[in-house]
């Protein structure tokens, strides 16, 4: 039986004017299916997090829910409980790009992914071609460095320990592009690349995403 992946894709309060989440979630789903996942995209983020029973991998590809003006909006109790229960049982997690600025209503999220975007402090230089250096990580197999057209997230606030497995050029000095960590029984992989579909046109990035997902879901 193939591993089941749920992709929580940004829409509504998890959308923004800059990121085409439909496009990138479809690209992620394609990568996962190529390596044997049964991948489904759910454009209702909170519903996705309430529907994780039986899922081996949660992919969060969604934006910042606190950037809007509706201060009364909050994640439903069933969604909060769904993520907590999934992490407690050891679900795999892949957080992509804006996921480090997402799920701000979920108390476990920042601690699970190990970094957050800090408004007013975190930033990215103008997007463009950047070289990604990949570490020799046995967990991910033999991956090579690659070039990608993407944003370069800089000055994220680190939370807890992590093992950086890929670096991008940053803004004058290297910055983490991807890392691995464990949160209780769950494996968590973070890939801060993936601004739009052009990012997933890079074969090296697709290979990195596949390896991160397989490690997180224990599908190696």
Long-range contacts (C-beta under 8 A, 24 or more apart in sequence): 2-36, 2-37, 2-38, 3-36, 3-37, 3-38, 3-56, 3-57, 3-217, 3-219, 4-37, 4-38, 4-40, 4-54, 4-55, 4-56, 4-57, 5-29, 5-32, 5-37, 5-38, 5-39, 5-40, 5-55, 5-56, 5-57, 5-58, 5-59, 5-213, 5-217, 6-40, 6-42, 6-48, 6-51, 6-52, 6-55, 6-57, 6-58, 6-59, 7-32, 7-39, 7-40, 7-41, 7-42, 7-48, 7-59, 7-61, 8-42, 8-45, 8-48, 8-49, 8-58, 8-59, 8-60, 8-61, 8-62, 9-41, 9-42, 9-43, 9-45, 9-48, 9-61, 9-62, 10-43, 10-45, 10-61, 10-62, 10-63, 10-98, 10-102, 11-43, 11-44, 11-45, 12-44, 12-45, 13-65, 13-68, 13-70, 13-73, 14-45, 14-62, 14-63, 14-64, 14-65, 14-102, 15-62, 15-63, 16-63, 16-64, 16-67, 16-98, 18-195, 19-63, 19-97, 19-98, 19-195, 19-196, 20-196, 20-197, 21-61, 21-62, 21-63, 23-196, 23-197, 24-61, 24-96, 24-97, 24-194, 24-195, 24-196, 24-197, 24-199, 24-200, 25-59, 25-61, 27-197, 27-199, 27-200, 28-59, 28-61, 28-96, 28-194, 28-200, 28-209, 30-200, 31-200, 31-206, 31-209, 31-210, 31-213, 32-57, 32-59, 32-209, 32-210, 32-213, 34-206, 34-210, 35-210, 35-213, 35-214, 35-219, 36-219, 37-213, 37-217, 37-219, 45-102, 45-103, 46-75, 46-76, 46-79, 47-79, 49-75, 49-79, 49-80, 49-82, 49-83, 49-86, 49-103, 49-106, 50-76, 50-78, 50-79, 50-81, 50-82, 51-82, 52-82, 52-83, 52-85, 52-86, 52-91, 55-86, 55-91, 56-91, 56-92, 56-217, 56-218, 56-219, 57-91, 57-92, 57-93, 57-94, 57-213, 57-216, 57-217, 57-219, 58-83, 58-86, 58-91, 58-92, 58-93, 58-94, 59-93, 59-94, 59-95, 59-96, 59-213, 60-93, 60-94, 60-95, 60-96, 60-99, 60-102, 60-103, 61-96, 61-97, 61-98, 61-99, 61-194, 62-98, 62-99, 62-102, 62-103, 63-98, 63-101, 63-102, 64-98, 64-101, 64-102, 64-104, 64-117, 65-102, 65-103, 65-104, 65-105, 66-104, 74-105, 75-103, 75-105, 75-106, 79-106, 80-105, 80-106, 80-107, 83-108, 83-109, 84-108, 86-186, 87-112, 87-183, 87-184, 87-185, 87-186, 88-184, 88-185, 89-185, 90-184, 90-185, 90-186, 90-187, 91-186, 92-186, 92-187, 92-188, 92-189, 92-213, 92-215, 92-216, 92-217, 92-218, 92-219, 93-183, 93-186, 93-187, 93-188, 93-189, 93-216, 94-189, 94-190, 94-191, 94-209, 94-212, 94-213, 94-216, 95-188, 95-189, 95-190, 95-191, 96-190, 96-191, 96-192, 96-193, 96-194, 96-209, 97-151, 97-153, 97-191, 97-192, 97-193, 97-194, 97-195, 99-190, 100-153, 100-156, 100-190, 100-192, 108-183, 110-159, 111-159, 111-160, 111-183, 112-183, 112-186, 112-188, 113-159, 113-181, 113-188, 113-190, 114-158, 114-159, 114-160, 114-161, 114-162, 114-179, 114-181, 114-188, 114-190, 115-156, 115-157, 115-158, 115-159, 115-162, 115-176, 115-179, 115-190, 116-156, 116-157, 116-159, 117-153, 117-156, 117-157, 118-155, 118-156, 118-157, 121-155, 121-157, 122-153, 122-154, 122-155, 122-156, 122-157, 123-154, 123-155, 123-171, 124-151, 124-152, 124-153, 124-154, 124-171, 125-152, 125-154, 125-171, 127-151, 127-152, 127-195, 130-168, 130-169, 131-168, 131-169, 132-166, 132-167, 132-168, 132-177, 132-193, 132-204, 132-205, 132-208, 133-166, 133-167, 133-168, 133-174, 134-165, 134-166, 134-204, 134-208, 135-164, 135-165, 135-166, 135-167, 137-163, 137-165, 137-180, 139-165, 139-180, 139-215, 139-220, 140-165, 140-208, 140-211, 140-212, 140-215, 141-211, 141-220, 143-204, 143-207, 143-208, 143-211, 144-204, 144-207, 145-204, 146-202, 146-203, 146-204, 146-205, 146-207, 146-208, 147-202, 147-204, 148-193, 148-199, 148-202, 148-204, 148-205, 149-198, 149-199, 149-201, 149-202, 150-193, 150-194, 150-195, 150-198, 150-199, 150-205, 151-193, 151-195, 153-192, 156-192, 162-190, 165-212, 166-191, 166-208, 168-193, 178-208, 178-212, 180-212, 180-215, 187-215, 187-216, 187-217, 187-218, 188-216, 189-213, 189-215, 189-216
